[in-house]
């Protein structure tokens, strides 16, 4: 019986000494690192567009008379033509029109039409956010132009 006890004790001692004094294995923890822009707070695009729409609406000067004259009678100004954009969505939008030496932002309320006079015979980029969807078109404008935007 004594031999059995010594043999058991010796076996336990050998088994415990093989593991050494190291800590139990723990797999490394994967941590995701979030990147945060320090220049501006994170804003949802629809909220950002709405804020820009509200700000721009306060200072925007409509060109309705010149646009209507161009549509009904032809432009009295030979160098410019009208572009009208109908916002068929349920969200307000800010349409950005850019071309050769031309840049303008036009606020267009939901269900309304925005219009602008711009130089003829040029390529223009029409872009904006409509209900969290990106609207972007490139058009060659040579005369009165009408387009519709929907979400």
FIROMI-843927 format. One record per residue (C-alpha): residue in three letters; x, y, z; residue number from 1. Coordinates in nm, 2 decimals. Example, Ala and Ser with C-alpha at 12.3 -4.5 7.8 and 13.67 -1.06 7.14 Angstrom:
# FIROMI-843927
ATOM   aa      xx      yy      zz    i
ATOM  ALA    1.23   -0.45    0.78    1
ATOM  SER    1.37   -0.11    0.71    2
# end
This chain:
# FIROMI-843927
ATOM   aa      xx      yy      zz    i
ATOM  UNK    0.00    0.00    0.00    1
ATOM  UNK    0.29    0.23    0.08    2
ATOM  UNK    0.44    0.16   -0.26    3
ATOM  UNK    0.11    0.24   -0.43    4
ATOM  UNK    0.10    0.57   -0.24    5
ATOM  UNK    0.46    0.66   -0.33    6
ATOM  UNK    0.40    0.56   -0.69    7
ATOM  UNK    0.09    0.78   -0.71    8
ATOM  UNK    0.27    1.07   -0.55    9
ATOM  UNK    0.56    1.04   -0.79   10
ATOM  UNK    0.33    1.02   -1.09   11
ATOM  UNK    0.15    1.34   -0.98   12
ATOM  UNK    0.48    1.51   -0.93   13
ATOM  UNK    0.61    1.42   -1.27   14
ATOM  UNK    0.29    1.52   -1.45   15
ATOM  UNK    0.28    1.86   -1.27   16
ATOM  UNK    0.64    1.93   -1.34   17
ATOM  UNK    0.60    1.88   -1.72   18
ATOM  UNK    0.36    2.17   -1.74   19
ATOM  UNK    0.61    2.41   -1.58   20
ATOM  UNK    0.51    2.72   -1.40   21
ATOM  UNK    0.35    2.89   -1.70   22
ATOM  UNK    0.01    3.04   -1.69   23
ATOM  UNK   -0.27    2.86   -1.88   24
ATOM  UNK   -0.30    2.94   -2.25   25
ATOM  UNK   -0.54    3.22   -2.34   26
ATOM  UNK   -0.59    3.31   -2.70   27
ATOM  UNK   -0.53    3.67   -2.79   28
ATOM  UNK   -0.83    3.90   -2.77   29
ATOM  UNK   -0.91    4.07   -3.10   30
ATOM  UNK   -1.00    4.42   -3.05   31
ATOM  UNK   -1.15    4.64   -3.32   32
ATOM  UNK   -1.02    4.98   -3.35   33
ATOM  UNK   -1.27    5.25   -3.44   34
ATOM  UNK   -1.14    5.54   -3.63   35
ATOM  UNK   -1.29    5.87   -3.55   36
ATOM  UNK   -1.25    6.18   -3.75   37
ATOM  UNK   -1.14    6.47   -3.53   38
ATOM  UNK   -1.22    6.73   -3.79   39
ATOM  UNK   -1.59    6.70   -3.78   40
ATOM  UNK   -1.86    6.49   -3.60   41
ATOM  UNK   -2.01    6.19   -3.77   42
ATOM  UNK   -2.34    6.31   -3.93   43
ATOM  UNK   -2.59    6.10   -4.12   44
ATOM  UNK   -2.60    6.21   -4.48   45
ATOM  UNK   -2.97    6.28   -4.48   46
ATOM  UNK   -2.93    6.50   -4.17   47
ATOM  UNK   -2.64    6.68   -4.33   48
ATOM  UNK   -2.83    6.74   -4.65   49
ATOM  UNK   -3.13    6.88   -4.45   50
ATOM  UNK   -2.90    7.11   -4.25   51
ATOM  UNK   -2.74    7.23   -4.58   52
ATOM  UNK   -3.08    7.27   -4.74   53
ATOM  UNK   -3.21    7.48   -4.45   54
ATOM  UNK   -2.90    7.70   -4.44   55
ATOM  UNK   -2.89    7.75   -4.82   56
ATOM  UNK   -3.27    7.82   -4.84   57
ATOM  UNK   -3.22    8.13   -4.62   58
ATOM  UNK   -2.98    8.30   -4.87   59
ATOM  UNK   -3.06    8.15   -5.21   60
ATOM  UNK   -3.18    8.39   -5.47   61
ATOM  UNK   -3.42    8.23   -5.72   62
ATOM  UNK   -3.38    8.30   -6.09   63
ATOM  UNK   -3.75    8.22   -6.17   64
ATOM  UNK   -3.82    8.52   -6.40   65
ATOM  UNK   -3.51    8.45   -6.62   66
ATOM  UNK   -3.59    8.08   -6.63   67
ATOM  UNK   -3.95    8.14   -6.73   68
ATOM  UNK   -3.85    8.39   -6.99   69
ATOM  UNK   -3.61    8.13   -7.14   70
ATOM  UNK   -3.86    7.85   -7.14   71
ATOM  UNK   -4.15    8.05   -7.28   72
ATOM  UNK   -3.98    8.30   -7.52   73
ATOM  UNK   -3.63    8.18   -7.57   74
ATOM  UNK   -3.35    8.34   -7.38   75
ATOM  UNK   -3.28    8.71   -7.44   76
ATOM  UNK   -2.93    8.63   -7.32   77
ATOM  UNK   -2.76    8.43   -7.60   78
ATOM  UNK   -2.49    8.29   -7.37   79
ATOM  UNK   -2.72    8.14   -7.11   80
ATOM  UNK   -2.99    7.88   -7.09   81
ATOM  UNK   -3.22    7.73   -6.82   82
ATOM  UNK   -3.20    7.40   -6.64   83
ATOM  UNK   -3.50    7.28   -6.43   84
ATOM  UNK   -3.48    6.99   -6.19   85
ATOM  UNK   -3.80    6.84   -6.04   86
ATOM  UNK   -3.75    6.67   -5.70   87
ATOM  UNK   -4.00    6.39   -5.70   88
ATOM  UNK   -3.88    6.25   -5.37   89
ATOM  UNK   -4.01    6.29   -5.02   90
ATOM  UNK   -3.68    6.45   -4.91   91
ATOM  UNK   -3.54    6.80   -4.95   92
ATOM  UNK   -3.22    6.81   -5.16   93
ATOM  UNK   -2.93    7.04   -5.25   94
ATOM  UNK   -2.84    7.01   -5.62   95
ATOM  UNK   -2.48    7.09   -5.70   96
ATOM  UNK   -2.42    7.21   -6.05   97
ATOM  UNK   -2.05    7.23   -6.16   98
ATOM  UNK   -1.89    7.30   -6.49   99
ATOM  UNK   -1.62    7.49   -6.66  100
ATOM  UNK   -1.58    7.80   -6.44  101
ATOM  UNK   -1.93    7.75   -6.30  102
ATOM  UNK   -2.04    7.62   -5.96  103
ATOM  UNK   -2.38    7.66   -5.79  104
ATOM  UNK   -2.58    7.49   -5.52  105
ATOM  UNK   -2.96    7.50   -5.56  106
ATOM  UNK   -3.19    7.40   -5.27  107
ATOM  UNK   -3.49    7.20   -5.40  108
ATOM  UNK   -3.77    7.11   -5.16  109
ATOM  UNK   -3.95    6.77   -5.17  110
ATOM  UNK   -4.20    6.76   -5.45  111
ATOM  UNK   -4.08    7.10   -5.59  112
ATOM  UNK   -3.89    7.22   -5.90  113
ATOM  UNK   -3.56    7.41   -5.88  114
ATOM  UNK   -3.43    7.61   -6.17  115
ATOM  UNK   -3.11    7.79   -6.26  116
ATOM  UNK   -2.96    7.98   -6.56  117
ATOM  UNK   -2.62    7.87   -6.67  118
ATOM  UNK   -2.38    7.92   -6.96  119
ATOM  UNK   -2.47    7.72   -7.28  120
ATOM  UNK   -2.27    7.45   -7.46  121
ATOM  UNK   -2.08    7.30   -7.17  122
ATOM  UNK   -2.07    6.97   -6.98  123
ATOM  UNK   -2.21    7.00   -6.63  124
ATOM  UNK   -2.20    6.76   -6.34  125
ATOM  UNK   -2.54    6.75   -6.16  126
ATOM  UNK   -2.51    6.59   -5.81  127
ATOM  UNK   -2.68    6.57   -5.47  128
ATOM  UNK   -2.81    6.35   -5.20  129
ATOM  UNK   -3.18    6.24   -5.22  130
ATOM  UNK   -3.31    6.05   -4.92  131
ATOM  UNK   -2.96    5.89   -4.85  132
ATOM  UNK   -2.92    5.80   -5.22  133
ATOM  UNK   -2.66    5.97   -5.44  134
ATOM  UNK   -2.78    6.14   -5.75  135
ATOM  UNK   -2.51    6.21   -6.01  136
ATOM  UNK   -2.54    6.29   -6.38  137
ATOM  UNK   -2.32    6.45   -6.64  138
ATOM  UNK   -2.50    6.64   -6.91  139
ATOM  UNK   -2.41    6.85   -7.21  140
ATOM  UNK   -2.63    7.16   -7.19  141
ATOM  UNK   -2.69    7.35   -7.51  142
ATOM  UNK   -3.05    7.47   -7.46  143
ATOM  UNK   -3.33    7.46   -7.20  144
ATOM  UNK   -3.30    7.13   -7.01  145
ATOM  UNK   -3.55    6.96   -6.78  146
ATOM  UNK   -3.48    6.65   -6.56  147
ATOM  UNK   -3.64    6.48   -6.27  148
ATOM  UNK   -3.49    6.33   -5.95  149
ATOM  UNK   -3.66    6.07   -5.73  150
ATOM  UNK   -3.56    5.84   -5.45  151
# end
